[in-house]
Amino acid sequence: KEFESWEKIIYLTLFVTFGYLGSSCAGAITKHFGALSMSITSTARKAVTLFLSFLIFPKACSAMHVMGMATFVGALAFKGVVSQRGNRKGNYEGENIMMMKNKRDEVERNL
């Protein structure tokens, strides 16, 4: 299908707008929760995109697809459990960032 010029402009505008919005959200997640949380979020987003692709567009789903999905979901759940255990021990990356910001603010107040 050949797109009209105005359609191309609309699609390009939407692509740029959503790309900027996604980048801004990724930056905010990284700033507030750290790079690991952003990496997990990004990977989960990609997995949801794949799952939706299988639901929306009919494709043959083989046993290898199912094994891959199960492996991914299992690894993500395992990572979540390990992260929760780390949080209870006080190894939460967000707490460390907040402590560093509080120390920086205290030093700036004392100057």
C-alpha positions in Angstrom: 0.0 0.0 0.0 1.3 3.4 -0.9 0.8 6.0 1.8 -0.3 9.6 1.1 2.1 12.4 2.2 -0.2 13.5 5.0 -0.3 9.9 6.3 3.4 9.7 6.3 3.6 12.9 8.3 1.1 11.6 10.8 2.9 8.3 11.2 6.3 10.0 11.5 4.9 12.5 14.1 3.4 9.6 16.2 6.7 7.6 15.9 8.8 10.5 17.1 6.3 11.5 19.9 6.1 8.0 21.3 9.8 7.4 21.0 10.5 10.6 23.0 7.9 9.6 25.6 9.5 6.2 25.9 13.0 7.6 26.2 11.8 10.0 28.9 10.2 7.2 30.9 13.3 5.1 30.6 15.4 7.9 31.9 13.0 8.6 34.8 13.0 4.9 35.8 16.8 4.8 35.6 17.1 8.0 37.7 14.7 7.0 40.4 15.2 3.2 40.6 18.6 2.5 39.0 19.9 0.8 35.8 19.0 -2.8 36.9 15.3 -1.8 37.4 15.3 -0.2 33.9 16.9 -3.3 32.4 14.2 -5.5 33.9 11.4 -3.2 32.9 12.8 -3.0 29.3 13.0 -6.8 29.0 9.5 -7.3 30.4 8.2 -4.7 27.9 9.8 -6.6 25.1 8.3 -9.9 26.3 4.8 -8.3 26.6 5.2 -7.1 23.0 6.0 -10.6 21.9 3.1 -12.1 23.8 0.7 -9.6 22.3 2.2 -10.3 18.8 1.2 -13.9 19.2 -2.3 -13.0 20.3 -3.0 -10.4 17.7 -1.3 -11.9 14.6 -2.1 -15.6 14.2 1.1 -17.7 14.1 2.0 -21.3 14.6 3.2 -21.7 18.2 5.6 -24.6 18.6 6.8 -26.4 21.7 10.0 -24.4 21.4 8.0 -21.2 21.7 6.3 -22.4 24.8 9.7 -23.5 26.3 11.2 -20.1 25.6 8.3 -18.3 27.2 8.4 -20.5 30.2 12.1 -20.0 30.6 11.7 -16.2 30.3 8.9 -16.0 32.8 10.7 -18.3 35.2 13.9 -16.3 35.0 12.0 -13.1 35.6 10.1 -14.5 38.6 13.4 -15.8 40.0 15.0 -12.4 39.6 12.1 -10.8 41.4 12.4 -13.2 44.3 16.2 -12.6 44.5 15.6 -8.8 44.4 13.0 -9.0 47.2 15.4 -11.0 49.4 18.1 -8.3 48.8 15.6 -5.6 49.7 15.1 -7.1 53.1 18.8 -7.2 53.7 19.1 -3.4 53.0 20.8 -3.8 49.6 18.1 -1.9 47.8 19.7 0.3 45.2 17.1 3.0 45.5 17.8 3.4 49.3 21.5 3.9 48.5 20.7 6.5 45.9 18.5 8.4 48.4 21.2 8.2 51.0 23.7 9.7 48.6 21.3 12.5 47.6 20.6 13.3 51.3 24.4 13.4 52.0 24.9 15.7 49.0 22.1 18.0 50.2 23.5 18.1 53.7 27.0 19.1 52.4 25.4 21.8 50.2 23.5 23.2 53.2 26.7 23.3 55.2 28.6 25.3 52.5 
